[in-house]
Amino acid sequence: MSDPFIAGGVAVITGGASGIGRAAARRAAAAGMAIALVDVNGEKLAATAAELRASIGAKLLDLSIDVADAAAMQTLATQVLDRFGAPTLLMNNAAAFVAGGAGGILDPVENWQRLFGVNVLGIVNGVQAFLPAMLAAGRPAAIVNTGSKQGLTNPPGNPAYNTSKAAVNAYSQNLARDLRERPGSQVSAHLLIPGWTTTGEAEHRQGAWRPEQVIDFMAEAMGREAFFILCPDDETPAATDHKRIYWNAMDIILGRPALSRWHPDYKDAFAAFMQRDLPL
């Protein structure tokens, strides 16, 4: 799909009341799309919905839904299909973040369950609810799943969040392959991997990207039919991300210790590696 924001299209955006989701909703509204705006935070949802309704009126459906609730997502799909038809853009953007606790791997199991319920099963629930109708519509459409660089490079400090986002990466790759090889499918899948981004109501800090920059980058990458939408920011250029990802993958091939980037015996080797160009 060349441009996910098209006049006459239908966008379903979870986690749409703030940050990247809100930026996507604003761009969809500016393009003249019908929008189903989903968020678990009722107060933020009401504020964003009021803003959007001023420009698109009845073309907005806003619902407070926990994406971890599969039945609620199926109900949402029925409502969207009845009112607008099949989505041309499904943006599974809702995410939970629980700061890494003192227990690390032994953080309370409730943290793990919540993170997987929203970050992983929330995406699965979105695809299960909307993909059949998107395929049946027989027109170009796109699914965007929001991942994280922490799911690729796995920095220490929050294993539950990292693991959930690693699962999003694996799931999204399988989704993309399925859609690519499914006869008659005009639906594509994409993994959005934001860099340092000012989200929620946080004060913007120098070096971070604003959510609108992420959405602009996403739209351009989807125009190139990119699957991995690896966003830089003003502090971390793409070359730095590429080297960190490459080093992490080479741990497997070279038999280095797990997460050797943070291993004291490899500190100097990693620092030297980051000063060189990638051997590609």
Backbone bond lengths (Angstrom), bond angles and torsions (degrees), N, CA, C in turn:
res aa  C-N    CA-C-N  psi(-1)  N-CA   C-N-CA  omega(-1)  CA-C   N-CA-C  phi
1 M - - - 1.463 - - 1.524 108.31 -
2 S 1.343 117.44 126.95 1.450 119.83 -173.71 1.524 112.63 -74.24
3 D 1.323 117.86 -56.95 1.456 121.25 -178.25 1.523 108.49 -122.47
4 P 1.341 117.65 116.58 1.466 118.58 -177.84 1.524 113.46 -72.88
5 F 1.332 117.00 -15.54 1.454 120.75 -177.42 1.530 108.96 -106.76
6 I 1.324 115.99 93.99 1.460 121.30 -173.18 1.526 110.67 -126.02
7 A 1.311 116.01 141.81 1.459 121.52 177.07 1.520 109.37 -59.56
8 G 1.311 116.25 134.29 1.454 120.78 -179.36 1.507 114.18 85.54
9 G 1.326 117.68 -4.53 1.456 121.04 178.77 1.522 111.33 -81.57
10 V 1.326 114.74 175.17 1.458 121.90 -179.11 1.529 108.13 -127.51
11 A 1.321 117.04 121.00 1.462 121.85 -179.78 1.520 110.47 -110.68
12 V 1.325 116.09 130.61 1.462 122.63 170.71 1.514 106.30 -111.67
13 I 1.322 116.87 119.34 1.456 120.95 -174.76 1.519 109.14 -127.23
14 T 1.321 116.68 114.66 1.458 120.50 175.63 1.523 109.00 -91.54
15 G 1.324 115.87 155.54 1.457 118.35 -172.63 1.505 110.17 59.54
16 G 1.342 115.84 37.14 1.456 120.97 -169.56 1.505 116.28 -91.64
17 A 1.320 118.58 1.20 1.462 120.35 -173.40 1.512 114.04 -87.54
18 S 1.330 118.26 -10.18 1.466 120.09 -179.10 1.525 109.07 -157.21
19 G 1.307 115.57 169.36 1.460 121.82 173.03 1.515 114.34 58.58
20 I 1.329 115.73 -136.52 1.458 122.23 -175.97 1.526 110.94 -62.36
21 G 1.331 117.28 -40.31 1.456 120.09 179.32 1.510 111.97 -62.55
22 R 1.315 117.61 -43.06 1.469 120.94 178.75 1.529 110.87 -65.30
23 A 1.328 117.10 -39.53 1.465 119.96 177.68 1.525 110.86 -62.34
24 A 1.335 116.14 -39.83 1.463 119.71 177.42 1.523 110.94 -65.22
25 A 1.334 116.68 -41.12 1.458 120.35 179.73 1.522 111.39 -64.38
26 R 1.315 117.28 -40.63 1.458 120.32 177.82 1.521 111.25 -62.57
27 R 1.319 116.48 -40.58 1.469 118.82 179.35 1.523 110.53 -69.45
28 A 1.324 117.35 -38.05 1.462 120.38 177.55 1.526 110.54 -63.58
29 A 1.317 116.87 -40.80 1.466 120.25 178.66 1.520 110.52 -64.50
30 A 1.326 117.28 -41.86 1.462 121.04 179.75 1.528 111.37 -63.54
31 A 1.332 115.87 -28.80 1.461 120.16 179.49 1.525 112.69 -81.86
32 G 1.328 116.82 -9.73 1.457 120.09 179.93 1.512 113.88 88.06
33 M 1.323 117.45 27.28 1.461 121.35 179.13 1.527 110.58 -88.27
34 A 1.319 116.21 154.04 1.455 121.37 165.20 1.520 107.31 -79.19
35 I 1.332 116.62 143.54 1.471 119.86 -172.21 1.518 110.63 -131.82
36 A 1.327 115.71 131.92 1.462 122.33 165.72 1.519 106.03 -104.50
37 L 1.322 115.53 111.22 1.454 122.08 -175.50 1.521 108.95 -102.74
38 V 1.328 116.32 123.24 1.465 121.68 -173.41 1.523 109.39 -124.53
39 D 1.319 115.99 133.52 1.463 119.85 174.88 1.522 107.90 -160.30
40 V 1.316 116.82 151.88 1.461 120.98 179.41 1.526 111.61 -85.77
41 N 1.328 116.74 -16.73 1.460 121.39 -179.83 1.527 109.15 -90.64
42 G 1.320 116.57 102.24 1.449 120.91 -174.59 1.513 114.19 -62.45
43 E 1.326 117.57 -37.78 1.460 120.94 -178.26 1.523 111.36 -66.60
44 K 1.321 116.61 -47.53 1.466 119.86 178.60 1.526 110.98 -67.18
45 L 1.319 116.68 -36.18 1.459 120.77 179.04 1.524 110.42 -62.02
46 A 1.320 116.86 -44.55 1.459 120.55 -179.21 1.522 111.07 -62.05
47 A 1.330 117.30 -40.69 1.463 120.99 -179.07 1.527 111.20 -66.24
48 T 1.331 116.75 -45.96 1.465 119.84 -179.77 1.519 110.78 -67.94
49 A 1.331 117.38 -39.31 1.462 121.03 179.27 1.526 110.74 -62.83
50 A 1.315 117.22 -40.25 1.465 120.27 178.84 1.524 110.79 -61.91
51 E 1.314 116.21 -41.80 1.466 120.99 178.02 1.530 111.23 -61.60
52 L 1.330 116.35 -47.79 1.460 120.68 -176.82 1.526 111.65 -70.10
53 R 1.325 115.71 -38.19 1.467 119.30 -177.57 1.525 111.53 -62.91
54 A 1.319 116.45 -27.21 1.459 120.02 178.15 1.521 112.06 -63.38
55 S 1.341 116.52 -24.58 1.469 119.45 -178.43 1.519 113.57 -106.67
56 I 1.346 118.42 -30.56 1.474 118.61 -176.42 1.521 113.30 -118.74
57 G 1.317 118.24 -4.58 1.459 122.16 172.37 1.513 114.21 55.32
58 A 1.317 116.16 -122.41 1.461 122.18 -174.12 1.521 113.07 -70.03
59 K 1.326 117.74 -6.93 1.462 120.44 178.53 1.530 111.42 -81.43
60 L 1.335 116.78 11.42 1.461 121.11 177.91 1.520 110.83 -116.63
61 L 1.322 115.57 131.70 1.460 123.11 171.27 1.515 106.46 -121.46
62 D 1.339 117.88 119.34 1.461 120.31 -179.03 1.521 109.26 -119.88
63 L 1.326 115.87 130.52 1.453 121.15 -176.43 1.521 110.39 -141.20
64 S 1.335 115.61 135.88 1.454 121.35 175.35 1.522 108.52 -86.69
65 I 1.324 116.14 108.45 1.462 122.01 -174.12 1.523 109.40 -138.63
66 D 1.303 116.23 140.26 1.458 122.61 171.28 1.524 107.01 -89.12
67 V 1.330 116.91 114.42 1.462 120.17 -175.41 1.518 112.25 -64.21
68 A 1.334 117.86 -16.53 1.467 120.88 177.51 1.520 111.56 -72.52
69 D 1.323 117.88 -11.35 1.464 123.76 179.85 1.525 108.84 -91.63
70 A 1.323 117.39 101.00 1.464 121.64 -175.78 1.523 111.91 -60.77
71 A 1.333 117.63 -41.17 1.463 120.91 -178.87 1.523 110.55 -64.32
72 A 1.337 116.74 -40.61 1.461 120.18 178.71 1.525 111.21 -64.15
73 M 1.317 117.33 -36.56 1.460 120.29 178.51 1.525 111.30 -69.47
74 Q 1.318 117.67 -35.63 1.464 120.17 175.59 1.526 110.47 -65.39
75 T 1.326 116.80 -39.94 1.461 120.77 177.05 1.528 110.41 -63.74
76 L 1.324 116.14 -41.62 1.458 120.48 176.70 1.528 110.38 -58.05
77 A 1.316 116.80 -45.48 1.459 120.36 -178.83 1.525 111.11 -59.63
78 T 1.322 116.84 -42.04 1.465 120.33 178.46 1.520 110.64 -60.59
79 Q 1.333 116.55 -44.46 1.463 120.69 -179.81 1.528 111.89 -63.83
80 V 1.328 116.44 -42.79 1.461 120.27 -179.51 1.526 110.72 -65.65
81 L 1.323 116.15 -44.96 1.464 119.72 -179.08 1.517 111.32 -63.46
82 D 1.311 117.10 -40.73 1.461 120.61 179.98 1.522 111.62 -66.06
83 R 1.312 116.63 -35.07 1.469 120.14 -173.81 1.524 113.56 -91.83
84 F 1.338 116.39 -41.42 1.463 119.78 -173.02 1.531 114.31 -119.89
85 G 1.316 117.92 -21.90 1.452 121.22 -170.59 1.514 111.26 97.10
86 A 1.314 116.52 -173.87 1.462 121.56 -175.99 1.527 111.23 -68.40
87 P 1.316 118.23 142.34 1.468 120.43 178.07 1.522 112.08 -64.78
88 T 1.323 115.01 145.60 1.464 120.41 166.81 1.527 110.10 -97.47
89 L 1.330 116.19 -17.17 1.465 121.90 175.16 1.518 109.01 -138.84
90 L 1.311 115.91 117.78 1.466 122.12 172.38 1.520 106.47 -111.20
91 M 1.318 115.69 113.60 1.460 120.13 -179.24 1.517 108.88 -111.35
92 N 1.326 115.21 100.56 1.468 122.28 177.98 1.524 107.95 -82.65
93 N 1.325 114.62 84.50 1.452 120.99 -170.55 1.527 113.59 -107.41
94 A 1.335 117.80 -17.89 1.466 120.52 -177.42 1.525 110.66 -58.96
95 A 1.325 115.44 138.33 1.465 119.79 -179.81 1.511 109.84 -149.08
96 A 1.315 114.67 149.72 1.460 121.69 173.83 1.517 107.97 -110.52
97 F 1.321 115.18 145.10 1.464 119.78 176.18 1.519 107.94 -135.20
98 V 1.308 115.61 120.48 1.456 121.64 174.18 1.518 106.24 -114.91
99 A 1.314 117.21 118.22 1.458 120.43 -177.90 1.524 110.34 -55.19
100 G 1.326 115.69 138.93 1.455 119.67 179.85 1.517 111.57 -57.76
101 G 1.296 116.70 126.33 1.458 121.36 -177.96 1.517 112.49 -87.71
102 A 1.304 114.50 177.83 1.466 120.19 -177.78 1.517 112.02 -64.21
103 G 1.337 115.98 -21.69 1.457 119.40 -177.32 1.506 114.74 -78.20
104 G 1.370 117.25 -17.29 1.450 119.33 -178.66 1.517 111.09 59.38
105 I 1.313 116.43 -119.34 1.459 121.39 177.43 1.524 110.67 -58.26
106 L 1.325 117.07 -28.76 1.460 121.47 -179.31 1.531 112.84 -95.74
107 D 1.324 117.09 21.82 1.461 119.72 171.78 1.525 108.86 -56.41
108 P 1.325 118.27 153.44 1.475 120.47 -177.75 1.523 112.27 -53.00
109 V 1.315 115.57 139.97 1.457 120.51 -177.86 1.520 110.80 -61.09
110 E 1.333 117.42 -25.17 1.470 120.17 177.65 1.538 110.94 -62.21
111 N 1.334 117.26 -34.68 1.466 120.21 176.49 1.520 110.48 -63.52
112 W 1.312 116.07 -46.10 1.468 120.85 179.39 1.526 110.56 -61.77
113 Q 1.299 116.52 -44.57 1.467 120.01 -177.88 1.516 111.50 -63.52
114 R 1.344 116.83 -42.50 1.458 119.38 -179.59 1.512 111.45 -66.85
115 L 1.329 117.58 -43.56 1.457 120.64 -179.67 1.520 111.92 -63.93
116 F 1.327 116.83 -42.42 1.461 118.87 178.46 1.526 111.17 -71.61
117 G 1.341 116.96 -34.92 1.451 119.99 179.61 1.512 112.49 -61.21
118 V 1.337 116.68 -41.82 1.462 120.75 -178.64 1.525 111.57 -88.05
119 N 1.330 116.90 -53.02 1.463 120.66 -170.34 1.521 113.77 -71.39
120 V 1.321 117.29 -32.09 1.463 120.69 -177.95 1.532 110.92 -105.88
121 L 1.337 116.19 -61.20 1.460 118.27 -177.31 1.522 111.83 -68.34
122 G 1.332 118.18 -25.68 1.453 119.66 174.10 1.514 111.71 -59.78
123 I 1.318 116.63 -39.65 1.467 121.07 177.15 1.521 110.82 -70.76
124 V 1.331 116.21 -44.81 1.471 119.95 177.63 1.525 110.26 -58.24
125 N 1.339 116.39 -43.56 1.465 120.14 179.92 1.529 111.26 -62.27
126 G 1.327 116.72 -39.67 1.454 119.85 178.32 1.514 112.34 -63.58
127 V 1.314 116.39 -43.98 1.469 120.55 179.61 1.527 110.45 -66.66
128 Q 1.323 116.77 -45.15 1.461 120.31 -179.78 1.532 110.93 -60.44
129 A 1.319 116.48 -37.52 1.460 120.28 -176.13 1.522 112.67 -74.74
130 F 1.342 117.36 -38.78 1.462 119.71 -169.76 1.525 115.59 -107.85
131 L 1.336 118.38 -25.92 1.461 119.47 -173.61 1.528 113.94 -60.27
132 P 1.332 120.69 -42.50 1.475 117.99 -179.19 1.530 113.04 -54.36
133 A 1.315 117.68 -44.28 1.464 120.39 -179.80 1.528 111.24 -70.94
134 M 1.330 117.33 -33.63 1.464 120.08 178.00 1.521 110.60 -65.11
135 L 1.324 116.76 -39.97 1.459 120.71 177.13 1.525 110.79 -67.61
136 A 1.328 116.23 -43.39 1.464 120.76 -177.04 1.523 111.81 -66.67
137 A 1.343 117.28 -26.98 1.464 120.32 -178.59 1.521 111.89 -66.10
138 G 1.328 116.86 -24.77 1.456 120.29 175.47 1.514 114.72 65.94
139 R 1.328 117.26 30.47 1.462 120.15 177.99 1.527 108.88 -133.26
140 P 1.338 117.44 160.01 1.461 119.58 -179.41 1.522 111.58 -58.34
141 A 1.325 115.41 135.38 1.457 122.29 179.90 1.523 107.93 -154.24
142 A 1.330 115.78 163.94 1.461 119.83 -176.68 1.518 110.35 -140.89
143 I 1.330 114.62 146.09 1.455 122.79 172.32 1.522 107.43 -115.99
144 V 1.324 116.56 126.43 1.460 122.06 177.72 1.518 108.02 -116.87
145 N 1.320 116.56 121.14 1.459 122.27 175.52 1.525 108.63 -106.28
146 T 1.324 116.56 130.58 1.462 120.20 -178.84 1.530 110.09 -88.27
147 G 1.315 114.82 116.63 1.460 121.19 178.31 1.522 110.50 -103.07
148 S 1.315 115.45 -148.87 1.464 120.90 -179.63 1.520 109.17 -161.21
149 K 1.313 116.09 147.43 1.462 119.43 174.13 1.519 111.23 -61.65
150 Q 1.338 116.72 -25.96 1.464 119.44 178.32 1.529 111.53 -66.57
151 G 1.311 117.52 -20.43 1.456 120.66 174.53 1.509 113.32 -80.97
152 L 1.347 116.61 -8.47 1.460 121.61 179.57 1.524 111.67 -105.19
153 T 1.332 117.00 -44.68 1.463 120.19 -175.70 1.518 113.34 -102.98
154 N 1.343 117.28 -14.96 1.464 121.50 167.81 1.525 114.23 59.77
155 P 1.335 119.07 50.61 1.464 119.44 -178.70 1.516 111.95 -66.38
156 P 1.313 118.38 144.38 1.459 121.20 -179.61 1.529 111.42 -62.40
157 G 1.331 115.39 154.43 1.445 120.14 173.93 1.513 115.43 123.49
158 N 1.340 117.39 -28.21 1.461 119.90 -179.45 1.526 109.56 -148.03
159 P 1.333 117.59 70.89 1.466 119.93 -174.37 1.517 114.04 -61.61
160 A 1.328 118.11 -32.17 1.468 119.25 -178.99 1.523 110.73 -66.22
161 Y 1.322 116.72 -47.02 1.468 120.14 179.43 1.526 110.66 -65.15
162 N 1.336 117.08 -46.34 1.460 120.64 179.30 1.524 111.40 -56.03
163 T 1.327 115.63 -45.28 1.463 120.04 -176.78 1.520 111.08 -66.07
164 S 1.326 116.75 -38.85 1.471 118.94 178.56 1.519 110.75 -64.70
165 K 1.314 117.32 -39.76 1.463 119.53 -178.83 1.534 111.80 -75.72
166 A 1.331 117.64 -27.93 1.464 120.17 171.91 1.521 109.89 -64.03
167 A 1.328 116.39 -37.84 1.463 120.60 177.23 1.521 110.96 -65.52
168 V 1.329 117.62 -37.37 1.469 120.85 176.77 1.522 110.17 -61.42
169 N 1.321 116.83 -41.34 1.464 121.06 176.66 1.526 110.82 -59.38
170 A 1.325 117.08 -50.36 1.466 120.81 -178.68 1.531 111.38 -63.03
171 Y 1.324 116.13 -45.12 1.472 119.82 -179.54 1.530 110.99 -62.38
172 S 1.316 116.70 -44.20 1.462 120.31 -176.40 1.519 111.60 -65.74
173 Q 1.333 117.46 -36.48 1.465 119.54 176.53 1.522 110.67 -64.75
174 N 1.326 116.60 -41.71 1.466 119.32 177.77 1.526 111.29 -65.45
175 L 1.322 117.12 -38.12 1.457 121.04 177.36 1.524 110.66 -62.70
176 A 1.326 116.61 -45.44 1.463 120.31 -179.26 1.521 111.42 -62.16
177 R 1.329 117.03 -42.54 1.471 119.10 179.59 1.523 111.00 -64.88
178 D 1.326 116.46 -42.17 1.465 120.42 179.14 1.523 110.82 -59.05
179 L 1.328 116.54 -48.06 1.457 120.18 -177.23 1.527 111.35 -68.12
180 R 1.312 116.87 -34.28 1.461 121.28 178.88 1.524 111.31 -64.34
181 E 1.320 117.02 -36.72 1.464 120.96 -174.24 1.527 113.33 -100.02
182 R 1.326 117.71 -5.77 1.461 120.96 -178.57 1.525 109.20 -74.69
183 P 1.327 119.11 122.27 1.466 121.25 -177.90 1.528 111.90 -57.20
184 G 1.315 115.33 130.57 1.458 121.22 176.51 1.510 115.17 81.59
185 S 1.333 118.27 -3.78 1.462 120.02 -177.05 1.523 111.27 -72.08
186 Q 1.330 115.16 132.85 1.460 121.70 171.90 1.526 110.46 -116.06
187 V 1.328 115.10 18.86 1.462 121.15 -179.27 1.526 108.82 -102.61
188 S 1.309 116.55 131.41 1.465 121.56 177.55 1.519 109.47 -112.30
189 A 1.325 115.52 160.46 1.464 121.08 177.90 1.520 109.07 -124.56
190 H 1.333 115.73 147.23 1.456 121.74 -176.00 1.524 109.38 -143.40
191 L 1.324 115.49 145.98 1.467 121.45 178.26 1.522 108.47 -109.88
192 L 1.319 116.49 111.50 1.461 121.81 177.36 1.525 108.86 -87.11
193 I 1.332 116.06 123.91 1.463 121.58 -177.08 1.530 107.22 -123.08
194 P 1.334 117.02 89.98 1.465 119.30 -177.78 1.523 111.81 -68.04
195 G 1.313 115.22 153.81 1.451 121.23 168.42 1.525 109.13 -88.91
196 W 1.306 115.90 -152.70 1.460 120.34 177.36 1.524 107.91 -68.60
197 T 1.317 116.09 114.64 1.459 121.20 -173.89 1.522 110.19 -130.34
198 T 1.310 116.40 138.50 1.460 121.19 174.93 1.525 107.90 -76.02
199 T 1.313 117.68 111.54 1.455 121.42 -176.60 1.524 109.85 -120.53
200 G 1.333 114.71 169.62 1.448 119.90 -179.75 1.519 110.59 59.13
201 E 1.296 115.56 -137.60 1.470 120.70 179.66 1.532 110.90 -107.83
202 A 1.325 116.80 19.75 1.462 121.06 -178.79 1.524 110.62 -65.29
203 E 1.316 115.64 148.30 1.459 120.49 176.19 1.521 109.38 -69.99
204 H 1.330 116.27 133.34 1.460 120.38 -178.68 1.525 109.88 -68.14
205 R 1.334 115.08 133.66 1.455 121.16 -179.49 1.516 109.98 -116.73
206 Q 1.326 115.31 144.57 1.454 120.17 179.51 1.523 109.96 -58.75
207 G 1.301 116.60 133.94 1.464 122.38 -177.99 1.510 112.61 106.77
208 A 1.330 117.11 -29.84 1.466 121.21 179.15 1.521 110.36 -81.82
209 W 1.316 115.74 155.09 1.459 120.91 169.97 1.522 108.94 -89.39
210 R 1.320 115.28 152.89 1.454 120.69 169.93 1.525 108.84 -84.61
211 P 1.332 118.76 154.52 1.459 120.54 -178.48 1.522 113.44 -55.10
212 E 1.331 117.33 -33.84 1.465 120.34 -179.77 1.528 111.35 -64.22
213 Q 1.334 117.19 -33.02 1.459 120.06 176.96 1.531 110.78 -66.59
214 V 1.329 115.71 -38.34 1.471 119.88 177.86 1.519 110.35 -62.69
215 I 1.333 117.17 -44.10 1.462 120.42 -179.06 1.522 111.06 -67.46
216 D 1.320 118.15 -38.83 1.462 120.40 175.63 1.526 110.62 -60.44
217 F 1.325 115.89 -44.75 1.467 120.85 179.88 1.524 110.13 -64.13
218 M 1.327 116.35 -41.39 1.464 121.54 178.95 1.524 111.49 -60.58
219 A 1.335 116.63 -46.38 1.465 120.60 -178.26 1.525 110.73 -63.24
220 E 1.327 116.54 -40.52 1.469 119.70 179.62 1.514 110.78 -66.31
221 A 1.327 117.14 -41.87 1.465 120.82 179.96 1.525 111.41 -65.79
222 M 1.336 117.14 -39.99 1.459 120.06 178.00 1.518 110.74 -66.50
223 G 1.329 116.97 -30.26 1.459 120.03 174.33 1.520 112.23 -62.41
224 R 1.335 116.07 -25.97 1.475 121.80 176.15 1.529 111.39 -92.83
225 E 1.326 116.20 4.99 1.461 123.08 -178.20 1.529 111.95 61.69
226 A 1.330 116.65 32.59 1.462 120.72 177.86 1.522 110.05 -72.12
227 F 1.315 116.31 141.80 1.466 120.49 172.16 1.519 109.78 -88.78
228 F 1.336 117.24 -56.93 1.460 121.41 177.99 1.530 108.51 -79.30
229 I 1.322 116.36 114.34 1.461 120.97 178.23 1.526 106.64 -107.20
230 L 1.331 114.73 81.84 1.461 122.72 -173.93 1.524 108.77 -89.89
231 C 1.321 116.36 104.04 1.462 121.28 -174.24 1.526 111.34 -84.08
232 P 1.315 117.34 134.67 1.462 119.56 168.45 1.530 108.52 -81.89
233 D 1.304 116.13 -172.44 1.461 121.64 167.88 1.523 106.02 -148.87
234 D 1.307 117.73 -176.00 1.466 119.44 -175.47 1.519 113.11 -77.42
235 E 1.331 117.37 -5.95 1.455 121.65 177.27 1.523 111.86 -104.22
236 T 1.341 116.57 -34.53 1.467 121.86 -175.31 1.525 110.47 -120.54
237 P 1.335 117.82 105.55 1.469 119.94 178.23 1.523 111.34 -73.11
238 A 1.321 115.61 164.64 1.464 120.87 -178.08 1.527 111.62 -57.72
239 A 1.324 117.47 -37.87 1.467 120.11 -177.90 1.520 111.37 -60.33
240 T 1.323 117.47 -36.78 1.462 120.53 178.68 1.519 110.97 -67.04
241 D 1.335 116.84 -44.13 1.458 120.24 176.61 1.523 110.98 -59.29
242 H 1.320 116.92 -43.91 1.464 120.99 -177.91 1.522 110.87 -60.68
243 K 1.319 116.91 -42.55 1.457 120.39 -179.09 1.534 111.04 -66.76
244 R 1.326 116.83 -41.74 1.464 119.81 179.37 1.525 111.09 -63.34
245 I 1.318 117.11 -41.85 1.468 121.06 179.22 1.527 110.37 -66.42
246 Y 1.327 116.11 -42.58 1.464 121.39 179.97 1.525 110.33 -61.70
247 W 1.328 116.88 -46.73 1.469 120.10 179.70 1.528 110.44 -59.18
248 N 1.307 116.47 -43.88 1.462 120.81 -178.84 1.522 111.30 -60.97
249 A 1.340 116.84 -43.34 1.463 120.45 179.35 1.526 111.28 -66.72
250 M 1.324 116.59 -35.12 1.465 119.98 -177.96 1.529 112.14 -71.03
251 D 1.331 118.58 -15.48 1.472 119.72 173.00 1.520 110.62 -55.63
252 I 1.321 116.40 -39.54 1.476 121.44 -178.89 1.518 110.11 -68.59
253 I 1.324 115.78 -48.35 1.469 120.66 -173.56 1.522 111.52 -68.98
254 L 1.327 116.93 -37.35 1.460 120.84 -176.59 1.522 113.25 -92.72
255 G 1.330 116.69 -3.26 1.458 119.61 178.77 1.513 113.71 69.27
256 R 1.308 116.67 29.61 1.462 119.60 178.06 1.526 110.02 -77.12
257 P 1.336 117.21 167.40 1.473 119.49 176.57 1.526 110.98 -63.15
258 A 1.307 116.34 155.48 1.458 120.55 177.06 1.527 110.46 -56.28
259 L 1.342 114.86 135.48 1.461 121.08 179.59 1.527 111.30 51.29
260 S 1.329 114.84 51.36 1.465 119.25 -174.97 1.527 112.72 -64.54
261 R 1.311 116.37 -19.89 1.471 119.36 177.76 1.529 111.15 -55.75
262 W 1.327 116.49 -28.81 1.467 121.01 -179.04 1.539 112.02 -106.95
263 H 1.339 116.82 11.34 1.461 121.10 179.06 1.530 108.47 -87.17
264 P 1.333 118.68 132.06 1.477 119.46 -176.26 1.519 113.39 -59.14
265 D 1.327 118.39 -30.16 1.467 120.29 -178.95 1.525 112.58 -72.60
266 Y 1.329 117.72 -14.37 1.467 121.22 -176.74 1.525 111.99 -116.15
267 K 1.318 117.06 7.36 1.461 120.87 -177.39 1.520 111.72 -57.84
268 D 1.339 116.89 -49.13 1.466 120.66 -177.09 1.525 111.08 -69.28
269 A 1.332 117.15 -38.37 1.466 120.58 179.99 1.527 110.37 -64.42
270 F 1.333 116.73 -40.01 1.460 119.65 179.11 1.525 110.48 -67.08
271 A 1.306 117.18 -42.55 1.461 120.66 179.26 1.531 110.72 -60.58
272 A 1.328 117.39 -41.57 1.459 120.95 178.61 1.524 111.05 -67.18
273 F 1.327 116.33 -39.67 1.463 121.03 178.77 1.525 110.95 -60.38
274 M 1.314 117.04 -40.06 1.466 120.61 -177.40 1.526 112.14 -68.74
275 Q 1.321 117.45 -15.30 1.461 120.57 177.66 1.516 112.90 -86.93
276 R 1.338 117.07 -10.24 1.462 121.35 -177.76 1.515 111.12 -101.84
277 D 1.325 115.77 164.04 1.461 121.17 172.14 1.527 108.81 -78.16
278 L 1.310 115.98 151.98 1.458 119.43 176.19 1.512 110.78 -63.49
279 P 1.347 117.57 144.15 1.478 120.40 -178.74 1.530 112.07 -82.90
280 L 1.321 117.12 50.13 1.455 120.55 -179.80 1.523 109.14 -112.82
